[in-house]
Amino acid sequence: MSLYEQYPISIYNSLEKEKQVFKPIHEGRVGMYVCGPTVYSDVHLGNVRTFVSFDIIFRYLKFLGYKVRYVRNITDVGHLVGDADEGEDKIAKKARLEELEPMEVVQKYTNGFHDVMQLFNNIPPSIEPTATGHIVEQIEFVQKIIDNGYAYEKDGNVYFDVRRFGQDHEYGELSGRNIDEMLSNTRALSGQDQKNDPLDFALWKKAEGGHLMRWPSPWGEGFPGWHLECSVMSTKYLGETFDIHGGGMDLKFPHHEAEIAQNKGCCHKGGANYWIHGNMLTVNSRKMAKSEGNGFTPEQLLTGDHKLLERGYSAMTVRFFMLMSHYASTLDFSNEALQAAEKGYKRLMASVNLLEKLAKPGTASIDKAKTQELADIVDKAMKDLSDDFNTAKAIANLFELSTKINTYNQQPSELAVIDPEVFEQAIERFKGIIFDVLGLRNEAEAAQDGKTLDSVMQVLIELRKQAKFSKNYALSDKIRDDLKAAGIQLKDEKGGEMSYTID
């Protein structure tokens, strides 16, 4: 029996608003799409939490034996300021402000995103398509929606006809919103008089004079709307119906609602069978936001360079902290919570390090009750992970197993009565959950590994390069000075390169 048969997964499906047993379309295979970043600025902690959550899901599905195709897009065009249908493209605006080509902005922040994902030990997706790499497919998708009667063109712009769609399908099924209620809560925005209805949203936008990102289309030169790319790329790589679609809770409306409508408007199918949404971050019980003065970057969290942070925390401490809360729960940052996570993470790693020092199990008469007690702890951790990927409960079981390991170390007689085969399987599963599923690294062990240290240093060097490029000299100096305090000297070389030496 495969692990996924032994531990069937249940998922809270945002579409059906209930927890359901997961049944993939194809036995043993899973197709999963997750909305990726819009690469016009540095990745923020909310992004990190979302992608860590889906990294866990990706890892656990693979751990159970599923063959997984994980698609996560890069939005490099079409995401307008304010997420509305008016205003400037976020990337084009950044390019104008920094006097760069849009693709320079895209490359810079895509590199930064990948560096942060690597720092937090996220596995790259199976496919990482970009919006600009699928312009032809997006134009074809829009044309099909027009042909099916759910979109219209006005002066080079193409809009999705929400009310026409609502005559045949339910618009608002994911978010639970009613069309008439949405209309009553819609404020008039300048430039939207072209639309037949304020609820209609752009599938294709006309590129006005001076707009840097533009492509030819049947409706004139323009660029795709933000919602369109995810419908196009998810169905291209996973099929018109696939298993899982994920993203942050803030994307549920309008982005994901629009995706479902577009998919049905084009293909008469809604895309994913299961929709998963991660929750937001707060800081000391307040929403994380620049306006609140409590928004800090991953780099600041690692260096401690923020007024709300008492000190910096390692990447694995932060990752572990994020896993101590269920992905659908609000996660509150505080120094106390991070310090508690640091202690918990080190406790688990200490237990892993003890394993090689343990005596051999089964050298005395086997105690079936104590052996079963050990097996039950691991079994419970697996069942918790299969219960909507509940890492928080699974970690509680890992702590219980950690206590057992400490007991075995201090009292070898307790280990002597454990069945060797059960013990070996329990430890294999214990380490598998920690490293393969939770994606933790043993930082104490890694510090002795020159290759791992070099990989970490390359990430930090790249972060410092980006800080200098962005003229964030305070952060650049902070990285250099903190490394120096840790006994690592950074040296600026010609051509903007950097090297390091260990004192």
N, C-alpha and C positions, 0 to 999 in steps of 0.2 A: 504493500500500500504506500502511495506517495505521501509526502508530508502535507501537500495541499488537500488530500483526501482525509488524512488523519486530523488535520486542524482546519476545517472549513472556515472561510473568512465571512464575517458579516460587516457590512458597510452602512453608515448612515448616508442615505441617498437624498441629497438636497432636493432633487426633482420630485421624489415621492414623499418627502418629509417624514421618513421612517427608516429604521434600521432594517436592512434586507440581507439575506444570504446571497453572497456573491457567486454568480454563475456566469463564467466567461462565455463568449459567443462560440469560441473554439476550444475544445478540451485541451488543457495544459498550456494554453497561450493567452496572453493578455496584451491588449493595445491600450496605452494610456497617453493622453495628451494633457500637458500643463501649460498654462499661459506664462510665457517668459517675460523678461524685462523690456521696457522701452529704454534704449541705450542712449540717453541724452544727459545723464548725470551719474554720479557714483551710486552704486547699489546701497540701499538703506537696510536697516535691521529688519524691517517688516518683510522685505524681499527675502532676506536670509532665512527668517523663520519659515516662510512659505516653502522655499526650496529645500530646506532641511526636512520639513514634514513630508514632502513628496519623495525626497531621497530615501527616507525610511520606508515608505510604501513600496518604492521601486526595489529596494534591497530585500524587504521581507517577502515580496512576491517571488523574487529570484531564489531566496533562501528556501522557500517551500517547494521549489522545483518548477515553477512556471517559466516558460520562455516569454520574456517581456520585451515589447517594443515601446520604448519611452520616447515620446516626441515633445520637445519643448522649444518654442519658437523664440526668435529675436525680433522685436518690433523695431525696425529701422526706418519706418516712414508711416505717416497716416494718423499718428496719435496727436490730436490737436490739444492745444493749451486749454485746460478746463474740462477736458473730456467731452466737450460739446461739438456741434457741427460747424461752429464758427471759430474764427481765430487762427492763429499761426500754428503750423506743425511744430511740435516740441523740438525735434532735431534741427529743423531749419532755423528756428529761433536761436538755438544754442550756437549753431554755425555762424549766424549773423553776429551774435554778441562776441564770440571768440575769434571772429574773422578767419574761419576755417571752412573748408569744403565739408558738406554734410557727412560724407563718408569718412572724413577724418574724425569727426565727432563720434560716429558709429564705431569705428575701429578702436578709438581710445577707450570708450566706456564698455565696449564688448570685452576688450582685454582685461579691463578692471574687474568686470563681473566674473570672468573666468578665474581670475586670481583669487577673488574672495571665495568663490565656490571651492577652489582647491584648498584654500586655507582652512575651511570648515569641513574638509574631507567629503564633499559631495561627489558622487559618481557622475561623470558626464552622461547626458541622455544618449539614447541610441541614435537619434537624429535631431539636429538643431537647425531647422530651416529659418530663413529670413524672409521678411515681407518683400523686400526688393528683389529677391531671387525668384519670386512667384507672381510677378505682375501679370504675365500672360494668363496664368490659371485664374487669377482674380478677375480679370476682364471677362473671361469665358463664364465664370460663375455668375457675375452680374448679368450678363446677357441672358442666361437661363432663367434668372429670377424675373427679368423683364418679360421674357417670352411666356412665362407662367402667369403673368398678370399681377405680380406682387411688387413691382417697382415701376418708376416713371422717370423720364429725363426732362430737365428744365435748364436751358442755357448752359449746357455742358456739365451739369451736376445730375447725378442719379440718386434718387431717394427710395428707400424701402417704404411701401405703402402699408402702414400698420393696420389701419381700419379695414382695408381690403383683405389683408391677411387674416384679420380677426373674424371675417365672415366664414372662413373655412377651417381655421385652427384657433387654438387658445393662445393668445399673447399674454404673457404674465404668469405662465404655469410654474416657472422656476422661482420667481421672486414672490409669487402670491399676490401680485398687483392686478387691479382691474383697470381696463382701458379708460372707462369714464372717470374713475378716481384719479388716474394718472393725468388725464386732460385737465381736470379741475385744479391740479397742483402744479401745472406747467405755467411758467412765467414766459412772457413774450421776450424773445431775444432779437436783437437787430440782425437784419440780413436773412431772417428765416421766412420772409414773405413768399419765397419761391415754393415752399412746401405746401402740399395740399392740406396737411394737418401738422400741428406742432409736435406730435408724437413721432412723426416720420424721421428716419435717421439716414445719414449719407452712406451710400455704398461707393460712390465715386465723386471726388471733388474736382471742380474746375481749377486749374492752376492759373492764378492771376499773374499779371506782369511782375517779373522779378522773383517769382517763386522758383527756388533752386531745384526742387525735386519734382519732376514732371515726366510723364510718359504718354505717347500717343494712344488713343483709344477710339472706338466708334463714336464717342460723344465729344471728342476734342482732347487736347492735352490736359492731363490732370494727374491725380494720384488717388490711391484707394483709401476708403474709410478705415478707421481703426478696427472695427468689429469684423470686417470682412476677412482679414488674413487668417484668423484662427479657424473659421469655417472652412476655408480653402485648404489650409495645410493639414488640418486634422483629418479631413476626409480623403485627401490625396494619399496620405501615408498610412492611414488606419482603416479606411473604408467609410462608406456612407453611414454605417452603423458600427460603432466600436464600443469598447468596454467602459473605460473610465475617462472622465474629463475633470481636471482639477484647477484650482487657483485660489487666490485670496477671497475672503468673504466680500470685500469691497467690489469685486468684479461681478458678483451675482446679477446686479442690475446697474447699468444697462448692458454691459458687455456680454455676459453669458446669455442673458435673455435674448439679445439681438442675434447671437450665434445660432441659437435654436431656431429662431424665426427664419434666418437666412438659409439654414440647412433644409428646413421644410419647404421654404420658398423655392429652393433650387432642386432638391433631391426628393422631396416629399417624405424625408426621414429626419428625425431630430438629432442625429449625431450619437452622443454617448448614452449608454443605458444607466450609468451611475455617475452622479455629479458629486464631487467632494470639495468642500470649502474650508480653508484654514481661517482661524480667527486672528484678531489684531493684537498689537503690542501696546502696553501701557507702561508708564514710568511712575512709580510711586502712586499708582492708582489713577493717574491722569493720562489721557490720550497722548501718545508720542506725536509731536508736531513741532515744526520750526517756530510757529507762532507762540508756542508754550515755552520755548527755550529749553526743551527737554529732549530734543532729537539729537542723538549722537550716532556717528557712523561706526561701522565695524572696526575701523582702524582706531578710533577713539576708545572704543571698548577694550581693545587689546592693549593700548598704551596707557589708558587711564587719563588721557588728556581731555578731560571735561569736568566742569564744575560740579556735576552731580555724581561723579565717580571718585571713590576714595583711592582707588588704584586700578591698574590694569588687570585683566583676566585672560588666561590662555584661551586659544580657539576651542580646545576640547572641553574646557570648563563651560564656555558659553554654549557649545553644542549640547553638552549634557544638561545644562540648565533648561534649554529649550525642550528637551525630551522629557523633563520631569513634569510637564503639563500636557494634557491631551491636545492634539492639533486643533480641535474645534473649540477649545477654551481660550479665554483671554489670558495672555501671558504678561505678568507684571514684573518689570525690571526694578530691582533695588539692590543696593550693596549687600544687604543682609541675605537676600535670596541667592545672589551670585556666590557669596562666600559659603553658603550652605551647599550649593551645587559643587563648589570646588572640593569641599570635604567629602561629599558623596562620591565624586569622580575618583578622587585619590584613594578612597576606601576600596572601590571596585578594582582599581589597578593594583593596589597592594595585595588583594586576594589573588589576582591573576599571577602576580610575581611569586606568591607563596606555593603555587601548584607544583613547581619543580622540586620543592623542598619536602613535600609530603612523603610519608612512609607508604609502603604498598598496601592497598586495601585487601581484604579477604584473607588475611593471615590467621584469623581465628574463626570460630564457628559463626556462620552467617546469621545475622539478626534480620529476619524478614521485615519486621515492622520498621526498623530504622532505615533499612534499604528502601522500602516503599516510601517512607517520608521524604527521602532525598529525591526519588523519582518524581514524586508529586509536586515538589517545588518547581522543577524544570517544566513539567507538564502544564502547571498553572501559568508560568510565564509565557509559554507558547499560546495557550488559550487566550490570555490577555491581549497578546499581539494580534491574534486573529479576531478579537472582538473590537473591530473598528480601529485597529492599529493603536491600541491603548498602551503607549510606551510608559506612561506614568505608573500604571499598575504592574507592568512587566518589570520595571526597575525595582519596585518594592520586593518582588520575588527574587531578583538578583541579589538584593541586599540580604535577604534571608539565606540565600545560598552562600553568600560571602561570609556570613556568621558561621555557617557550617564548616567552611574551609578553615577559618581561624580555629575552630574547635578541633578539627582534625589535626591541625598543626601543633596545638598545645596538648592535645590528648590523643596520641596515636592509637590508643586502645579503641576509641570511637570509630576510627577509620578501619580498624582491623576486622570489624564485624559487618562491613559493607560489602555487598556482592561486587567483585571487580568489574564485571561487564556493565552493570548498572552505573557504577561510579564513572567508568570511562565514557559512557554515553552522556551522562549528566554534565561532566566537565567539558566534553566536546560541544555540547549544546550551549553551556554557559559561555564559553569563549566565542562560539558562533554568534550568539545573540549580541554580545558586547561589541565585537569587531565587525562582523559581517552584516548584521541587521542595524544596530544602533550607529554603526560607522565611527566608533571611537578609536582613537589611536592611543597607544601607551606612551605618553610624552616623556616619562622618565627613561624608558627604554630607548625612545627615539633620540634623546639627547646624546646617547652614546653611539649613535649610528651616524657616521659622517655623511652618508648619502642623504639620509632624511634631513639632517641639519642643513645640508647644502640646498635641498629643495625648499625648505622653509626660508632660508636666507634669500633665495632668488625671489620668492614672493614678497618678502619685506623690501628688498631692493626695488622691485617693480612698484610697490606702493609708494616708496619714497620718490621715485622718478615721477610718478603721477602727481604727487604732492607738489614737487618743484615745477612741473609743467603747468599746474593749476595756480601757481604762485602762492600756494599755501605753505609758506616758509616756516611757519610755526610748527606745523605737523612734520615737515621734512626734518627740521632740527630736532624735534622730539624723538623721532625714530632713531636718528643718528646717536643722540645723547643717551637714550635708554639702552641701545645696543652696546655703547661704550661702557656704561655702568655694569653691563652683564659680561664684560670682558671681550667684546667683539668690536673691532675697529672697522668702520666703513671708510673707504677711500674713493674720492671722486676722480674718475679717469677722463681722458680726452673723449670728445664726442658724446658726452653725457652718460657714459658708462660708469659702473661702480664695481668695486671689488671689496672683499673683506678679509680680515685676518683675525685669528683668535689669540688673545694674549696668553 
